[in-house]
Amino acid sequence: MKSIRFGIIGLGLMGREFASACARWLHLPNMEVRPEIIAVCDTNIENAEWFRAICPSVKHVFTSYTDVLSCDDVDAVYCAVPHNLHAKMYCETIRAGKHLLGEKPFGIDLAANEQINAAIAENPHVLVRCSSQFPFTPAMQYICDMLEGGAFGRIIEVESGFLHSSDLNPEKPINWKRILAYNGEYGCMGDLGMHPCHVPFRAGFIPRNVRAVLSNIVTERPDASGRRVPCETWDNATLFCETTDPATGGAFPMTLKMQRIAPGETNTWYFHVRGTEASDRFTTKNINAVEILTYDGSRQNWETVEVGHATAFPSITGGIFEFGFSDAILQMWAGFLYELHHGKPIKKFAGCVTPEEAALSHRLFTAALKSYASATVEPVSSSPKE
Ligand SMILES: NC(=O)c1ccc[n+]([C@@H]2O[C@H](COP(=O)([O-])OP(=O)(O)OC[C@H]3O[C@@H](n4cnc5c(N)ncnc54)[C@H](O)[C@@H]3O)[C@@H](O)[C@H]2O)c1
């Protein structure tokens, strides 16, 4: 089996998820390629030492990311750092000739994202993708197959959202994700926005315009010493968009919702399509099932399809067993490595976010900020040049 030697920059929450996915690679018996973590880097040496202890393939432990990039053994990099570091680290990684899976939002703002895209344009031999794991959920893959096959008929409406409650407690101490300088002006859109955008963008549902409503609900939080400090980032965002189904040419409304303060949710991703021939209800709260409504001209029939573990990349887990967050991460990594090895995704909706899709999300979020500031409907450019 071919091995791709990885360096990880940023060994926090997501860096650890990648280490776990690598350790479980035997779950994917059909893969012809595997990741091997040989270098890790974090400014916090305790995180790096944890990796050294649990990950026997690690040969190099660094505190400066430039050491990862100058390491000849490293073929590819996973970069999971605060948003203010994306442009600098992603550009240097690409220019060092390393393949890159970067975390969203892929640059703290539009200008940062444009810098990353310029580095990609100069280095077309390097595979660069952005992380987003939820579409790899089997129930969602089922809906994606329906989208690809035109099973919904003319699309009437799409709602896609990502809701969690990480900030419901107003006494939770502030961290970098709630500070403008590290998280960026997008706030929750930068943190969460890629999740609801990934499948609609892959389906070709390009927002033509947006009217956004943003809220900052908790405006102060304690810092590590208990002192109350401003918490300036947007907690919740609702984006009302107008878009078109490329398959039929029909226009329809699309609502994208991202909330950090969503009572009753822990980490819920949902996706609803309403169409003239079929509609769906799917939420990760009931992760193994998709509800499908079919309309036969007289009756509206809901059925529940128990999808189970029918993953895009076959797994040793039995088909009837439940799927979870870390399984989605593993599938996403299979998607990245498959594309690196074979030159294209295994199927349309089982590939990581492309730089073009990430760039579209930046144009949407930038227009959303303007829309909310001026209470206007703002156009969203369909290409970077417009
Ligand atoms: N795909 C997902 O579901 C998902 C979930 C959470 C976060 N994220 C994204 O992942 C990225 C990281 O988020 P996280 O939750 O892992 O954050 P985190 O705070 O848990 O980890 C970030 C790590 O980066 C390290 N770091 C900071 N500056 C550094 C530097 N100069 N050099 C090397 N390391 C440095 C920190 O010490 C920390 O260990 C963000 O872009 C975030 O949006 C994605």
The ligand as a Gaussian input file, in Angstrom:
#p B3LYP/6-31G(d) Opt

LIG

0 1
 N      -13.847000      20.412000      10.355000
 C      -14.378000      20.669000      11.552000
 O      -15.414000      20.139000      11.927000
 C      -13.679000      21.617000      12.463000
 C      -13.989000      21.639000      13.843000
 C      -13.291000      22.539000      14.665000
 C      -12.349000      23.396000      14.119000
 N      -12.093000      23.376000      12.778000
 C      -11.085000      24.281000      12.168000
 O       -9.792000      23.760000      12.473000
 C       -8.876000      24.830000      12.684000
 C       -8.249000      24.652000      14.078000
 O       -9.295000      24.581000      15.025000
 P       -9.149000      23.687000      16.350000
 O      -10.527000      23.549000      16.888000
 O       -8.338000      22.466000      16.077000
 O       -8.338000      24.720000      17.245000
 P       -7.473000      24.425000      18.554000
 O       -7.346000      25.721000      19.259000
 O       -8.001000      23.237000      19.293000
 O       -6.057000      24.009000      17.937000
 C       -5.233000      24.929000      17.252000
 C       -3.789000      24.531000      17.536000
 O       -2.932000      25.382000      16.755000
 C       -1.797000      25.652000      17.566000
 N       -1.091000      26.818000      17.047000
 C       -1.410000      28.123000      17.223000
 N       -0.479000      28.896000      16.609000
 C        0.428000      28.059000      16.045000
 C        1.609000      28.250000      15.278000
 N        2.063000      29.487000      14.975000
 N        2.297000      27.154000      14.871000
 C        1.859000      25.910000      15.169000
 N        0.748000      25.670000      15.912000
 C        0.037000      26.724000      16.330000
 C       -2.363000      25.852000      18.967000
 O       -1.376000      25.730000      19.979000
 C       -3.398000      24.744000      19.014000
 O       -2.867000      23.539000      19.544000
 C       -9.654000      26.108000      12.482000
 O       -9.475000      26.542000      11.162000
 C      -11.107000      25.707000      12.713000
 O      -12.048000      26.496000      12.016000
 C      -12.718000      22.481000      11.965000

